[in-house]
Amino acid sequence: QVQLIESGGGLVQAGGSLRLSCAASGLTFSMYAMGWFRQAPGKEREFVAAITRTGSYTRYADSVKGRFTISRDNAKNTLYLQMNSLNPEDTAVYYCAADRAWSDGYYQVREDVYEYWGQGTQVTVSS
């Protein structure tokens, strides 16, 4: 049974930082491209960041570029999202997702392609 479990969310003031983690089990983590998505109240879920299965390439939404960093530790089966310079517009439930990768260079920004999803972790940024 595949499980993706996010943690690290919480309440932070504007300008602050948080580090999200996504612990994966039930799959060969190093064979999956990973992504972070978020859903704000009343809005559709949106792409945040993606990473290839080796971590050699990353991709970011324009809204988070330069502030967020996606990374992974395949030895620990864990995905991370370092979030700096947070602002109230970053308030959302953050989800990690896994998509089987057939090459080292593969990454995905489309949420409908991802196979597995976590339950989400709430991030709230106060002004």
Stockholm file with secondary structure:
# STOCKHOLM 1.0

chainA/1-127         QVQLIESGGGLVQAGGSLRLSCAASGLTFSMYAMGWFRQAPGKEREFVAAITRTGSYTRYADSVKGRFTISRDNAKNTLYLQMNSLNPEDTAVYYCAADRAWSDGYYQVREDVYEYWGQGTQVTVSS
#=GR chainA/1-127 SS CCEEEEECCEEEETTCCEEEEEEEESSCGGGEEEEEEEECTTSCCEEEEEECTTSSCEEECTTTTTTEEEEEETTTTEEEEEECSCCGGGCEEEEEEEEECSSTTCCCCCGGGCCEECCCEEEEEEC
#=GC SS_cons         CCEEEEECCEEEETTCCEEEEEEEESSCGGGEEEEEEEECTTSCCEEEEEECTTSSCEEECTTTTTTEEEEEETTTTEEEEEECSCCGGGCEEEEEEEEECSSTTCCCCCGGGCCEECCCEEEEEEC
//
